[in-house]
Amino acid sequence: MPTLRDVIAARPRVYRYLRPTPLYQYAGLSELIGARVWVKHENHLPVGAFKVRGGLNLVAQLSEQERRAGLFTASTGNHGQSIAYAARAHGVRATIAVPEGANPGKVAAMRGLGAEVMFHGADFDHAREWVVGLASAKGGRFVGPTEEQLIHGVGTYALEIIEDLPEVDAIIVPVGAGSGACATAIVAKAINPGIQVIGVQSAQAPAIQMSWAAGKAVTADMRTVAEGLATRVPFENTQRIMRKYLDDFLLVEDAAIEDAILLLLEHTHNLAEGAGAAALAAAIRLRQRLAGKNVVLVLSGGNLSADQLRRLLARTGAVAAAS
Amino acid sequence: MPTLRDVIAARPRVYRYLRPTPLYQYAGLSELIGARVWVKHENHLPVGAFKVRGGLNLVAQLSEQERRAGLFTASTGNHGQSIAYAARAHGVRATIAVPEGANPGKVAAMRGLGAEVMFHGADFDHAREWVVGLASAKGGRFVGPTEEQLIHGVGTYALEIIEDLPEVDAIIVPVGAGSGACATAIVAKAINPGIQVIGVQSAQAPAIQMSWAAGKAVTADMRTVAEGLATRVPFENTQRIMRKYLDDFLLVEDAAIEDAILLLLEHTHNLAEGAGAAALAAAIRLRQRLAGKNVVLVLSGGNLSADQLRRLLARTGAVAAAS
C-alpha cells in the first residue's frame, strides 16, 4: 500500500516539470457553504488535470528497456493526456489506444502532446485489451489508471494542501478510478488523522461508491456526463485504500455537478469539468456538517469543451440567482 | 523610470504571497498562429489578474503612517480587487470608490476581499476625484493605476517568462493604462533587446495607442467591451516608457477579441476576460511576422462574468470551425 514516504519521494520527480498549484479561498463559495472554502486548483496544471503528477512520477522511474520500448495505455481523457505529456517530457514514446469514433478534440490534444493515437475496437474495453497485447508484443509498459506510482505522484497535491493550510478540517475529492482520493487519504491521515477525507462520485456512475459501501466489488450503470467520474467496475487496489482511509463517500446527481460547474465559473472564473466540480456539489450537500470548518475542494480538472459549456450556459439563466 | 533592478527588488515582496504563474505551450494555438505559442497564465493569480503583483509590492512598502491611514483608490475592476487583496494580506484598510450603479458582482468581489467600497458620483472620474479628496483629508495614500511601485511588482511576471523561456522572440501584452506593457518592456529590453515587445489595445478604445503613435497625448472614444483595455486618456509616465521601449503597438477590433476569448476556451480551457484575450487577437493579425518564432501571449486576466460568457457562446456555433 502506498505511504507518505512514497509521496515525498515523488516530489522531486514531479516538481522537475511543474510548480505547486494554488490553493485559494473564495468569499463567494465560503458564503454559499457557510464554511471557509478553499479550492485546490489542479486545473492549473499542464494538460489541465491532477493526473499529470502521477504520469511524471511513473515515467521518471522507467527502466532503460522500458524507455526504449515506450509506454502504452488506453484513454480518451486526462489519463491519456497525462501519460502523453510525461512521456514527451522524458523523451519516451507513448502509444494511446482509443475506441473508433473517439472524441476528435481529445484525440487532437493527445497528438498535440506528441503521442501516437491508435483507433481500435468499438468501445474502451476493446481498445484497452488490444493495447495491452500490443505493449506485451513490443516489450513496452502498459500503464493502467490506478498504478501505485501514479498514486504516489498524485499525492503531491495533498501534501501541498496541508502545507498551505495546516488547519484544514476536510478535503473533498472526486473519485473516478480512485487514485486522487487514495493519494489524498494516505497523505492526510499520515499527517493528521483528524482531517476528514470525503470522496464523491456521480449518482449516474456509482460503481466505485457502491463497492466501497458494500465492502465488495459491485458493478453499476455508467451514464454520467462527467467523464472523469465514469467508471463501471471497481479497482481492487484503490478500493482497499479507500475502505481503510476514506471518512465518507457520497453520490451526487449529474444535475448538481452541472450546477457546480456554473457556480465555480461565477465565483472563481475557472472552468471545471464535471469531475472537477463534483467536490463543490458534495459540499453543498454537506453544508450542515461542514459549517464553520476549513474545507478544501479539489478542482481536479478543467477539461470541459466549449460545446459542453455552451449547452450548460444556455440551459440556465443568471447563475447568481440559483445560488 | 523603473529599471530591471526595481523589478528584482520587488520579487521577495511579491513571492511572499503568491507563486510564479505557469507558462504553457499549446499545440492548438501554435498551429493556429504558425509559431510556437506559449500562454503566460496571469489569470491563475489570486483575484485572477496580473495587477495583484503590483499591489503586493506597493503595500509592502507603505510607511507606518500610511499603513495606519489606509489605502484609497477608485476602480470597478482588477485594480480595485488587487489593492483590496494586497491590503488585506498586509492588514491594511482599503477604501475603494466606485460610481453609483457599479457592477454588483465586482463590488461584491472587492467587499469579499475585505475592502470598504463607497459609491460616489455618476461616473468613474467623479468617484476618483472624490476619493482623492477623502484620502487627502484622512492622510491616507491614494493609489493611481500606473504608480511606479505597481510597475515594479508587475514586472515580476516578465522575469518569469524569460527565466522559463530564455529563447522567447516576442511577447504580446495587452495595454489598459500601460503598467503591464511597460514592466514587460523594461525587463525584456534590459535582458535581451532582441525580444520584441508588442502592445495591443482595442480599436474601440484607442487613446493610449494613438497617443503612443502620435508622440503626444490624444484622447479618444471608449466603447470597448474589454474593461481592462478601457482607457480614455493616456498616462504620462507609461507613455514615456512605451515610446522608448515598445517595438509595436496594435489595435484589434472588439469582435476579434471576443473570437480570441472563445479560441482560448477551446484550446486552453481557460477563461480569459477581453483584455486577457487581446494578445491572441493580435497574434492572429501578426501571423506572418511571427511565423516560426517563440511567441508569448500574456493572458493578463480571467475575470469574465458568466453572463458575458453566456452571450458570447450563444452568439457562436462550434468554435473549432471558426479557427
Interface residues (C-beta under 8 A of the other chain):
Chain A: L18 R19 P20 P22 Y24 Y26 A27 G28 E31 H41 N43 H44 L45 P46 G48 G105 A108 A109 R111 G112 L113 L262 L265 E266 H269 N270 L271 G302 N303 L304 S305 A306 D307 L309 R310 L313 A314 A318 V319 A320
Chain B: L18 R19 P20 P22 Y24 Y26 A27 G28 E31 H41 N43 H44 L45 P46 G48 G105 A108 A109 R111 G112 L113 L262 L265 E266 H269 N270 L271 G302 N303 L304 S305 A306 D307 L309 R310 L313 A314 A318 V319 A320
